[in-house]
Amino acid sequence: MFCRVVFFFSLILVTAVGAAEDPDVPKVGLVLSGGGALGSAHVGVLKVLEELRVPIHCVAGTSMGSIVGGLYAAGYSPQELEDLLLSTNWHDLLDDRPPRSRVPFRRKVDDLTFLTRLEVGFNRGKIQLPPALIQGQKLDFLLQTLTIHTVGIETFDELPIPFRTVATDLETGAEVDLDRGDLARAIRASMAVPGVFAPSVIEDRVLVDGGLVNNLPVDLARQMGADVVIAVDVGEPLRSREELESLTRVAGQVVAMMVRGNANRQMAEADLVLFPDVGEFSGSDFHKADRMIPIGEAVTRAAAEELSVYSLSEGAYAEFRSDQYRSTISEPIVKSVQLTTDSNADPDFLFARVRIRPGDPLDVQAIARDLERLYAEGDYERVSFFLTKVEEGYALHIEAHEKTWGPHVMRFGLNLGANFEGQSEFNLLANYTMTRLNRLRGEAKVAFQIGEENRLAAEFYQPLHRAGRFFVSPTLSVLKVGVGATQLGDPFGGFSVSLITGGLDLGLNLHRWGEFRVGVERGRARARFGEGDDGLSDFDFDRSGLRALLVLDQLDNPNFPRHGWITSAQLFRAQESLGSDSGYDRLEAVALGAASNGRHTLLGSLEFDSALGTVLPVYEEYSLGGLFRLSGYPPSSLSGPYLGLATVSYYYQVADFGTKIVSGIYAGGSLETGNVWQDQHDPSLDDLLWSGSLYVAADTYFGPVYLAYGRAQGSQDAWYLYLGRTF
């Protein structure tokens, strides 16, 4: 007791030199472990350490511990860190994609098919995959902006609180202790969980998560001169035998064994170890930070008596902390802008998309828009920035990192549908895109589809000038599809159509909004009828004419939109003067819009298709039936040359997982009305058929999945299990 009184008295007598420099005051080091989202508890620990007035003289952290510890060392208060954790939209932060409304239309087109997000590259005859699920586009930017006030420091000893972090050399497996350079990059390297986050490259070393070699770096705190080390361990415990029931959990256990082993060795060297009880959470539960922070507070308060040995008086602690808060940059100016890339892209094209210029104020939101504009082109794995201090301002460096699996990539897709009456459909898709084929960024696209429809389509898209506003596009397609022609469920026949078509379009690129194109096409069709179609014989048909297409797309999500709209209008005029066997017109117009309030979304759509008074070939007629197209009727059970359909849908977001595999669960229903007609004078409100549906659905990595029940007037009903987009 006498020793404690003497210790407290010595702290009160701290002079203006500062408590940190008093040789009688022990230097306290804080060590924060990795653990993904579980590291949110670290913030609770920091809050109570401040309440107890425990001075922290140095910080070491790994992975999530490097984020919390690095920002604390850079001058953020525990309250600021809590506000940051709770206000961050983690689902958006860990999704590299920019808002869809800001993506160029050429990149939106793929979303409107059934393609998954996975890209596969081909390089030097080898198949290449992305290095991780998350490349870190938004995360890198956030870390750079949070540490912008540290620009110009040489070592992490110059931070308000000296700091160290740990990464793993992916090539050698060696521990890499990071004590200098760009703070944001060091933090990013320490948290690069292999397979989840793309590795970071620092001084030509490929670095990943430091937890693999040193998840609780007590030794680094000792090297910084800590006399006392307080360690906080939120690492996930090893699972019991009963919990190891899957391949993924067994693999995770192997990694956890390595992490737990190195943490236990370090733990023995700490003076005090805190174990926040976050066992009910997982490393991906970032959205539950509000529940983990209090756990960190509780475990620290429980150790208050042990920690009080290191407490300072209010005055001494206030003086100690006064120099540890972050400073702000006053009226910073961008003195130069440098853009570098490891791709063969035209530098002038890239620089034209950067709006910030030398002499402009340093505006992080303007930088964000520039990076987003470059990244949205779809050519880059990551577009990042960093600053260097120069005379009277800062130099802005923008780096565009080409996809290691690109630039030519393939995406795959799947469309499955079945009702409980035995009808089913299946389509497997693959789309190979080759970009930047010339200085004007020409691109070629080849799409394959096998299943209910067999299709091969190729397009060469060639901008006519550097701005890319006007383009020319030759196309070629081969299609074979089976058609079951029915009318109100009573079949009168079925046939297959094979069609080879070539075309040439001239278009106007509306950038993020859409595109307009006009062109000419010439094709040859062959219709083959089944054996049961008495009186019908196979025939060939020349199909040539003029075409026009307008598409405007501002949907935020093509699977389950919450905001925005999309509209398209397509006209084809078959003309005998161009070689067609007969003349006819096809007009297709669709509009869809979505609006949301919280988890509630209302979706409305209109579709109008018309032969414009001409006679359509039977295989070109429009059809209704199937999910959300008069859901109570079987797929394509209604057909004719004129079609009208109006649909209102409502869905509620039951769960928001935010993961790559399943991002959300929905429940909803639809009300639909429409019909098909055989003559342009037939459409009447009295002829409208009514239908509706109830469904549960999931937004998955492979596309939307529906389990639905549809019912129409006249007791028509159908059950559906469907994978794929429905509009």
ZAMARGU-4260 file (C-alpha; in steps of 0.2 Angstrom, whole numbers, plus 5000, padded with zeros to 4 digits):
<rodrens>
0) 5000/5000/5000 | 5014/5012/5005 | 5022/5009/4987 | 5006/5013/4979 | 5004/5029/4988
5) 5022/5034/4984 | 5018/5030/4966 | 5003/5040/4965 | 5012/5055/4973 | 5026/5054/4961
10) 5013/5055/4947 | 5005/5071/4954 | 5022/5079/4954 | 5024/5077/4935 | 5032/5093/4929
15) 5030/5103/4913 | 5042/5091/4904 | 5027/5079/4903 | 5023/5063/4911 | 5030/5053/4896
20) 5047/5060/4899 | 5048/5057/4918 | 5060/5042/4921 | 5050/5037/4937 | 5034/5034/4927
25) 5033/5017/4919 | 5030/5017/4900 | 5014/5008/4896 | 5013/4999/4880 | 4996/4994/4873
30) 4995/4978/4861 | 4979/4975/4851 | 4976/4958/4843 | 4969/4954/4826 | 4951/4946/4825
35) 4942/4955/4811 | 4926/4963/4817 | 4929/4956/4835 | 4942/4970/4836 | 4928/4982/4839
40) 4930/4978/4857 | 4947/4986/4857 | 4938/5003/4856 | 4928/4999/4872 | 4945/4995/4880
45) 4952/5012/4875 | 4937/5021/4881 | 4939/5014/4899 | 4958/5016/4899 | 4954/5034/4896
50) 4942/5035/4910 | 4954/5027/4921 | 4967/5039/4915 | 4980/5026/4910 | 4993/5034/4900
55) 4998/5024/4884 | 5016/5028/4878 | 5016/5016/4863 | 5004/5005/4853 | 5007/4989/4843
60) 4993/4980/4834 | 4989/4967/4821 | 4975/4966/4808 | 4960/4974/4815 | 4971/4979/4830
65) 4982/4989/4818 | 4967/4999/4812 | 4961/5003/4830 | 4978/5005/4837 | 4985/5014/4822
70) 4971/5027/4821 | 4973/5029/4840 | 4991/5032/4839 | 4988/5044/4825 | 4978/5055/4836
75) 4960/5049/4836 | 4951/5049/4852 | 4941/5033/4858 | 4925/5042/4855 | 4930/5047/4837
80) 4934/5028/4834 | 4918/5023/4841 | 4908/5035/4830 | 4918/5029/4815 | 4914/5011/4818
85) 4896/5014/4821 | 4893/5026/4806 | 4903/5016/4793 | 4892/5006/4781 | 4903/4991/4781
90) 4893/4982/4768 | 4897/4996/4756 | 4915/4998/4762 | 4919/4980/4758 | 4910/4980/4741
95) 4923/4987/4729 | 4910/4991/4716 | 4905/5010/4714 | 4887/5015/4714 | 4879/5007/4699
100) 4872/5023/4693 | 4889/5030/4691 | 4896/5015/4681 | 4898/5017/4662 | 4884/5009/4652
105) 4895/4997/4644 | 4899/4989/4661 | 4881/4989/4666 | 4876/4979/4651 | 4883/4963/4658
110) 4873/4965/4674 | 4857/4964/4664 | 4861/4946/4659 | 4862/4932/4671 | 4881/4934/4674
115) 4888/4932/4691 | 4901/4944/4698 | 4916/4932/4697 | 4928/4936/4683 | 4941/4924/4676
120) 4956/4930/4666 | 4967/4921/4653 | 4985/4926/4653 | 4999/4917/4644 | 4988/4902/4641
125) 4984/4900/4660 | 4967/4903/4669 | 4969/4917/4682 | 4957/4922/4696 | 4956/4937/4706
130) 4968/4937/4721 | 4954/4939/4734 | 4936/4942/4736 | 4939/4960/4741 | 4952/4971/4732
135) 4950/4985/4744 | 4945/4999/4733 | 4935/5008/4746 | 4944/5002/4761 | 4961/5009/4754
140) 4953/5026/4751 | 4945/5027/4769 | 4962/5023/4777 | 4971/5036/4767 | 4958/5049/4771
145) 4959/5045/4790 | 4978/5046/4790 | 4980/5061/4779 | 4986/5072/4793 | 5001/5060/4795
150) 5008/5064/4778 | 5026/5069/4779 | 5032/5058/4794 | 5047/5047/4791 | 5044/5034/4805
155) 5029/5029/4815 | 5039/5035/4831 | 5034/5053/4824 | 5015/5049/4827 | 5007/5057/4842
160) 5009/5039/4850 | 5023/5028/4843 | 5016/5014/4834 | 5021/4997/4826 | 5011/4984/4816
165) 5015/4967/4808 | 5012/4959/4791 | 5017/4942/4784 | 5028/4941/4768 | 5018/4930/4757
170) 5033/4924/4747 | 5044/4918/4762 | 5031/4917/4777 | 5043/4929/4787 | 5036/4942/4799
175) 5038/4959/4793 | 5037/4973/4806 | 5031/4990/4799 | 5038/5005/4808 | 5039/5018/4794
180) 5032/5024/4777 | 5014/5027/4773 | 5003/5023/4788 | 4987/5018/4779 | 4997/5006/4768
185) 5005/4998/4783 | 4988/4996/4791 | 4981/4989/4775 | 4995/4976/4774 | 4992/4970/4792
190) 4974/4966/4789 | 4975/4958/4772 | 4967/4941/4776 | 4973/4929/4762 | 4959/4926/4750
195) 4948/4939/4758 | 4958/4955/4755 | 4970/4957/4741 | 4989/4958/4747 | 4998/4974/4748
200) 5015/4978/4741 | 5027/4988/4751 | 5045/4990/4746 | 5043/4976/4733 | 5037/4964/4746
205) 5020/4955/4744 | 5012/4957/4762 | 4996/4949/4770 | 4988/4948/4787 | 5001/4949/4801
210) 4990/4937/4812 | 4998/4922/4803 | 5015/4926/4812 | 5011/4937/4826 | 4993/4941/4831
215) 4998/4949/4848 | 5014/4958/4845 | 5019/4961/4863 | 5038/4960/4858 | 5036/4975/4847
220) 5029/4985/4862 | 5044/4980/4872 | 5056/4985/4858 | 5048/5002/4858 | 5053/5004/4877
225) 5037/4998/4886 | 5040/4994/4904 | 5022/4988/4906 | 5012/4979/4892 | 4993/4978/4892
230) 4988/4966/4879 | 4970/4964/4872 | 4966/4947/4864 | 4950/4945/4854 | 4956/4931/4843
235) 4944/4918/4840 | 4946/4902/4851 | 4949/4885/4843 | 4933/4875/4840 | 4927/4859/4848
240) 4926/4843/4839 | 4907/4844/4838 | 4909/4861/4829 | 4921/4854/4815 | 4907/4847/4804
245) 4912/4856/4788 | 4926/4858/4776 | 4927/4877/4779 | 4927/4875/4798 | 4941/4862/4797
250) 4951/4874/4786 | 4948/4888/4797 | 4953/4878/4812 | 4970/4875/4804 | 4973/4894/4802
255) 4966/4897/4820 | 4979/4885/4827 | 4993/4895/4819 | 4986/4911/4825 | 4982/4905/4843
260) 4999/4897/4844 | 5009/4913/4841 | 4997/4923/4851 | 5000/4912/4866 | 5018/4913/4865
265) 5017/4932/4865 | 5004/4933/4879 | 5016/4926/4892 | 5027/4941/4890 | 5013/4953/4894
270) 5010/4961/4911 | 4991/4961/4909 | 4980/4952/4896 | 4962/4957/4894 | 4950/4944/4885
275) 4934/4953/4879 | 4920/4939/4879 | 4915/4941/4860 | 4913/4922/4857 | 4895/4924/4851
280) 4901/4935/4837 | 4911/4931/4821 | 4925/4940/4813 | 4913/4946/4799 | 4901/4954/4811
285) 4906/4972/4808 | 4888/4978/4809 | 4887/4972/4827 | 4901/4984/4833 | 4888/4992/4844
290) 4886/4976/4854 | 4905/4972/4855 | 4911/4989/4861 | 4902/4988/4878 | 4910/4971/4880
295) 4927/4979/4878 | 4922/4992/4891 | 4916/4979/4903 | 4931/4968/4903 | 4942/4983/4906
300) 4932/4990/4920 | 4933/4972/4928 | 4952/4975/4928 | 4951/4993/4935 | 4960/4989/4951
305) 4975/4981/4942 | 4975/4996/4930 | 4973/5009/4943 | 4992/5006/4947 | 4996/5015/4931
310) 4983/5029/4932 | 4988/5048/4932 | 4980/5062/4941 | 4967/5072/4931 | 4979/5086/4928
315) 4994/5075/4924 | 4983/5064/4912 | 4976/5080/4903 | 4994/5086/4900 | 5000/5069/4894
320) 4986/5068/4882 | 4987/5086/4876 | 5000/5082/4863 | 4993/5065/4857 | 4977/5072/4848
325) 4978/5073/4829 | 4981/5090/4821 | 4972/5096/4806 | 4979/5102/4789 | 4975/5121/4787
330) 4970/5126/4769 | 4980/5112/4760 | 4984/5115/4742 | 4987/5102/4728 | 5004/5108/4720
335) 5005/5093/4708 | 4995/5078/4701 | 5004/5063/4695 | 4995/5048/4688 | 5004/5031/4686
340) 4998/5015/4679 | 5005/4998/4676 | 4993/4995/4661 | 4995/4999/4642 | 4980/5012/4644
345) 4982/5029/4635 | 4988/5041/4649 | 4978/5055/4641 | 4962/5045/4642 | 4965/5042/4661
350) 4971/5060/4665 | 4955/5067/4656 | 4945/5058/4669 | 4954/5066/4684 | 4946/5083/4687
355) 4957/5089/4701 | 4971/5100/4695 | 4987/5109/4702 | 4982/5124/4712 | 4965/5116/4718
360) 4962/5115/4737 | 4965/5097/4744 | 4947/5090/4743 | 4945/5072/4748 | 4928/5071/4741
365) 4934/5077/4724 | 4948/5064/4725 | 4935/5051/4729 | 4925/5056/4713 | 4941/5055/4702
370) 4946/5038/4709 | 4928/5031/4707 | 4927/5038/4689 | 4943/5028/4684 | 4938/5013/4694
375) 4921/5012/4686 | 4929/5009/4669 | 4931/4991/4674 | 4949/4989/4669 | 4957/4990/4686
380) 4960/4980/4701 | 4961/4995/4712 | 4964/5014/4709 | 4972/5022/4724 | 4980/5038/4730
385) 4993/5044/4742 | 5000/5061/4746 | 5018/5068/4748 | 5022/5084/4757 | 5030/5097/4745
390) 5034/5115/4748 | 5018/5125/4752 | 5007/5110/4748 | 5005/5092/4744 | 5008/5082/4728
395) 4994/5070/4724 | 4999/5053/4717 | 4985/5042/4709 | 4989/5024/4705 | 4979/5014/4693
400) 4983/4995/4696 | 4978/4984/4682 | 4969/4968/4685 | 4981/4954/4688 | 4969/4943/4680
405) 4965/4955/4665 | 4963/4965/4655 | 4953/4952/4645 | 4940/4943/4657 | 4927/4930/4656
410) 4911/4930/4667 | 4899/4915/4669 | 4880/4915/4672 | 4866/4903/4676 | 4847/4904/4673
415) 4836/4890/4681 | 4818/4889/4681 | 4805/4876/4686 | 4787/4875/4691 | 4778/4861/4700
420) 4769/4855/4684 | 4785/4848/4677 | 4790/4863/4666 | 4808/4869/4667 | 4821/4879/4659
425) 4840/4880/4660 | 4853/4891/4652 | 4871/4892/4655 | 4880/4908/4650 | 4898/4913/4647
430) 4904/4930/4641 | 4922/4934/4636 | 4926/4953/4635 | 4942/4960/4627 | 4945/4978/4631
435) 4957/4992/4626 | 4961/4984/4609 | 4967/5000/4602 | 4970/5018/4607 | 4952/5023/4606
440) 4948/5009/4618 | 4939/4997/4606 | 4932/4981/4614 | 4926/4964/4608 | 4913/4954/4616
445) 4909/4935/4613 | 4894/4928/4622 | 4889/4909/4623 | 4873/4902/4629 | 4868/4884/4630
450) 4851/4877/4636 | 4833/4882/4633 | 4841/4895/4620 | 4857/4891/4611 | 4866/4907/4606
455) 4883/4913/4600 | 4884/4932/4599 | 4899/4943/4595 | 4901/4962/4595 | 4915/4973/4591
460) 4913/4990/4599 | 4924/5004/4592 | 4923/5022/4598 | 4926/5034/4584 | 4936/5047/4594
465) 4944/5049/4611 | 4929/5055/4620 | 4920/5040/4615 | 4903/5048/4612 | 4900/5041/4595
470) 4904/5023/4590 | 4902/5010/4577 | 4897/4992/4581 | 4897/4977/4569 | 4888/4962/4577
475) 4885/4943/4573 | 4873/4931/4581 | 4868/4913/4579 | 4852/4908/4589 | 4843/4892/4590
480) 4827/4891/4601 | 4813/4880/4604 | 4796/4888/4604 | 4780/4881/4611 | 4765/4891/4604
485) 4750/4890/4615 | 4735/4900/4618 | 4727/4901/4635 | 4735/4885/4639 | 4729/4875/4624
490) 4743/4870/4614 | 4742/4870/4595 | 4760/4866/4591 | 4778/4868/4594 | 4793/4871/4583
495) 4812/4877/4583 | 4819/4892/4575 | 4837/4894/4569 | 4843/4911/4565 | 4860/4918/4559
500) 4861/4937/4559 | 4874/4950/4555 | 4872/4968/4558 | 4881/4985/4559 | 4876/4999/4571
505) 4880/5017/4573 | 4878/5024/4590 | 4878/5037/4603 | 4886/5033/4620 | 4877/5042/4634
510) 4890/5037/4646 | 4883/5032/4663 | 4865/5034/4657 | 4864/5022/4642 | 4865/5022/4623
515) 4856/5025/4607 | 4860/5015/4591 | 4853/5013/4574 | 4858/5000/4561 | 4855/4988/4548
520) 4854/4969/4550 | 4852/4954/4538 | 4848/4936/4543 | 4843/4919/4538 | 4830/4909/4548
525) 4824/4891/4547 | 4809/4885/4556 | 4807/4866/4560 | 4790/4859/4566 | 4788/4844/4576
530) 4780/4828/4570 | 4763/4831/4577 | 4761/4847/4568 | 4750/4841/4554 | 4749/4852/4539
535) 4764/4862/4544 | 4781/4860/4535 | 4798/4867/4538 | 4803/4883/4529 | 4817/4895/4527
540) 4815/4914/4529 | 4826/4929/4525 | 4825/4942/4539 | 4833/4959/4535 | 4829/4977/4540
545) 4833/4992/4550 | 4834/4993/4569 | 4835/5006/4582 | 4838/5004/4601 | 4837/5016/4616
550) 4842/5010/4633 | 4843/5021/4649 | 4848/5013/4665 | 4849/5021/4682 | 4845/5006/4693
555) 4855/5004/4709 | 4854/4985/4709 | 4849/4974/4694 | 4843/4960/4706 | 4833/4969/4719
560) 4833/4987/4715 | 4829/4999/4729 | 4830/5015/4719 | 4831/5021/4701 | 4824/5016/4685
565) 4827/5008/4668 | 4818/5010/4651 | 4821/5003/4634 | 4813/5005/4617 | 4818/4994/4602
570) 4811/4995/4584 | 4814/4983/4570 | 4807/4985/4553 | 4809/4971/4541 | 4810/4977/4523
575) 4809/4968/4507 | 4820/4981/4499 | 4834/4975/4510 | 4831/4957/4506 | 4818/4951/4518
580) 4805/4939/4512 | 4791/4950/4520 | 4790/4967/4528 | 4784/4969/4546 | 4787/4979/4561
585) 4792/4974/4579 | 4791/4988/4593 | 4796/4983/4611 | 4795/4996/4625 | 4798/4993/4644
590) 4800/5004/4659 | 4803/5000/4677 | 4806/5010/4692 | 4809/5007/4711 | 4807/5018/4726
595) 4811/5013/4744 | 4808/5018/4762 | 4819/5009/4774 | 4818/4990/4771 | 4802/4993/4761
600) 4802/4994/4742 | 4789/4997/4729 | 4793/4992/4711 | 4782/4996/4696 | 4784/4991/4678
605) 4775/4993/4661 | 4778/4983/4645 | 4771/4987/4628 | 4775/4976/4612 | 4767/4979/4595
610) 4767/4973/4577 | 4762/4991/4572 | 4748/4984/4561 | 4759/4972/4552 | 4759/4953/4551
615) 4772/4945/4562 | 4780/4928/4558 | 4774/4916/4572 | 4791/4914/4579 | 4792/4933/4582
620) 4776/4934/4592 | 4777/4940/4610 | 4772/4929/4625 | 4766/4931/4643 | 4765/4918/4657
625) 4778/4914/4670 | 4784/4922/4686 | 4779/4941/4686 | 4772/4939/4669 | 4755/4934/4674
630) 4762/4922/4687 | 4747/4911/4688 | 4749/4905/4670 | 4762/4893/4664 | 4778/4901/4655
635) 4774/4907/4637 | 4757/4900/4638 | 4749/4916/4630 | 4756/4923/4613 | 4752/4935/4600
640) 4758/4950/4590 | 4752/4963/4603 | 4756/4963/4621 | 4752/4974/4636 | 4758/4971/4654
645) 4758/4981/4670 | 4765/4975/4686 | 4766/4982/4704 | 4778/4973/4716 | 4782/4975/4734
650) 4796/4967/4744 | 4803/4968/4761 | 4821/4966/4766 | 4820/4952/4779 | 4839/4951/4782
655) 4854/4961/4776 | 4869/4949/4777 | 4880/4960/4766 | 4891/4944/4761 | 4897/4940/4744
660) 4887/4923/4744 | 4871/4930/4750 | 4868/4948/4752 | 4850/4949/4757 | 4834/4939/4760
665) 4817/4947/4754 | 4798/4943/4755 | 4785/4951/4744 | 4771/4950/4732 | 4765/4956/4715
670) 4750/4961/4706 | 4750/4959/4688 | 4737/4963/4674 | 4739/4961/4655 | 4735/4951/4640
675) 4741/4947/4622 | 4730/4951/4607 | 4729/4945/4589 | 4724/4962/4581 | 4729/4980/4584
680) 4711/4985/4587 | 4708/4971/4599 | 4716/4978/4615 | 4703/4983/4628 | 4702/4985/4647
685) 4689/4972/4647 | 4701/4959/4641 | 4714/4961/4654 | 4719/4946/4664 | 4724/4948/4682
690) 4736/4938/4692 | 4747/4940/4707 | 4761/4931/4717 | 4769/4929/4734 | 4787/4924/4736
695) 4803/4923/4746 | 4819/4927/4738 | 4838/4929/4741 | 4850/4940/4732 | 4865/4928/4729
700) 4882/4928/4721 | 4874/4918/4707 | 4859/4930/4705 | 4842/4931/4713 | 4833/4915/4718
705) 4814/4915/4720 | 4802/4902/4728 | 4785/4909/4723 | 4767/4905/4721 | 4757/4913/4707
710) 4738/4913/4705 | 4727/4920/4691 | 4709/4922/4688 | 4699/4906/4684 | 4709/4897/4697
715) 4725/4896/4687 | 4740/4894/4698 | 4758/4889/4698 | 4773/4886/4710 | 4790/4892/4704
720) 4808/4889/4709 | 4818/4901/4699 | 4836/4907/4698 | 4839/4922/4687 | 4833/4940/4684
725) 4815/4942/4680 | 4815/4958/4670
</rodrens>
